[in-house]
Amino acid sequence: MTYLETIPSEWYLILSAIVFCIGLCGVLIRRNAMSVLMCIEMMLNAVMLLLVAFSGYYRDFSAQIAVFFIMIVAAAEVAVGLVIFSMMFKKTSSIDLDDWGHLKG
Amino acid sequence: MYSIIILTVLGIIGMLGDMLPLKRLFLPVTLLGFALAWLGYFFEFPMHTSLFSFDLISMCFGGVMLVITGISVITVYGYGSFKHGSEPPYTVLALMIFATAGGLLMVAWSHLMMLFLAIEILSIPLYVLVGSQGDRKASQEASLKYFLLGAVASCIFLFGMALYYAGTGSFLLGAVHPHSLVGSAGVLLMIAGVCFKAGVVPFHSWVPDVYEGAPTVITGWMAALVKVAAFGALTKMVGSLSYSVWGLEVMGMAVLTMTLGNVLAVQQGSLKRLLAYSGIAHAGYMLLVFLPVTETSITTVFFYGASYALGTLGVFTVIHILEQSGLSATVDALRGLFKRNKTVTLLWCLSVLSLAGIPPLPGFFAKLLVLMHVVKAHHSGLLWVTFLNFLVGVYYYFRLILYPFTGGLSEESVVLSVWQKVGVVILLILTWGAVLFPEFLLSVF
């Protein structure tokens, strides 16, 4: 019995669900593009926590390798996101999402 | 694997395109590479490893995606730079090729992590391409919206994948059936993540904004490619999952998708938004095919995807030609098109009639197959909803058919560049080919 298994697996599940929901609420509520990006990162962290915890329980390394893939993809996504935000900032000198709601209908 | 390797190499060549000697060879090399990529499937067919499975589904859907990108590469190459230069936009072409590699991977996975990577390889170039007209504010806004919503959708997909892993201890679909609540929740979240890409209600809010904001050449290409890739991935997913977990939810989404898409399309004045909403409706029809999954489902979704892709590419090529002649992409811009250019009008009418589902065009057979599937599933309520939706679709598509033959805003004839002519001719040939030999597409599975 490793130290990981002294905590029941449901607790990891509940913790990561809570972190994921906080991130999702943040995406819906925050109006600053940078904060929204951080909330998305928080959702990804919840996923990674879940994967690592259960890879310990199943004694299976594939989930830990999956976490590395997720980190790399998250980095690529953030790079693209920051470019889009900087383009936005050049146009309107703000990264408030409320300034960008012209396409409607 | 060969196909994805070839596309990646082509993408890297495209990235270096501005520096390379012999630039004239870029287009022939790219098209040759696409042909080789498709032939590559035959050398390793069928290949099943723990990460990939290159089977008949990946070969057929991959072939359609390669044709879509091949035609779009020709038209984009001829368009010149997005900022009115004369050089072909090599970076844009490279990103299109990378996204296609992601699309091919989306129908060739057997490990859920590969599906996630495929979705991201498809999406990240799309975020950039949608915003590639940096001087237009609408393009930037579309890119921003697509990026934020797309990132959240991939998080939801990933959370579903993690829950599935927590419930079953495996990343392989079908190996273990999720009987636990956690595993079933994971399956639903994963389906939601893929449905976002397909533009299914309630994950559709990005579709009209992105279609309107993106450069028109990119819009047509991505509308076709993403829909084919997403439904290919869904076909692979739902076939190996038990129907009781997702059946009711997918049925609800299908009904909502086709109804909302058609109702909102009726009163649109902007062509691109109208086609975006009609694309949502088409996603609803394609979802019906999985209720339940039978042996004809794959044929139907493949034929529907191919005919939708052909129609959409044709329609957006014409819209792009209209925009280049100085008109904005509204329904009124179509007026008098028949007097301005007869070939373009022919392509427009064939594509729209195919999307509307008028015989003998391929769109008709696609809709017929969907209806036959619904009849066989014995859902009489669903059948009526589908049929009414087809009628609404015919109503607004006929408006688009009639406008080119009415009096025009402008009388000067529309002139096409050489590569646009090539693209228009290829699309016409493919449409007639699908009319004359539909069994070629119907008999593969």
Interface residues (C-beta under 8 A of the other chain):
Chain A: S9 L13 S16 F20 G23 L24 V27 A33 V36 L37 I40 M43 L44 A46 V47 L50 L51 F54 Y58 D60 S62 A63 I65 A66 F69 I70 V73 A76 E77 V80 G81 V83 I84 F85 M87 M88 K91 L97 W100 G101 H102 L103 K104 G105
Chain B: M113 F116 L117 E120 I124 Y127 V128 G131 G134 K137 A138 Q140 E141 A142 S143 L144 K145 F147 L148 A151 V152 S154 C155 L158 F159 M161 A162 L163 Y165 A166 G169 F171 V182 P208 D209 E212 G213 Q268 S270 R273
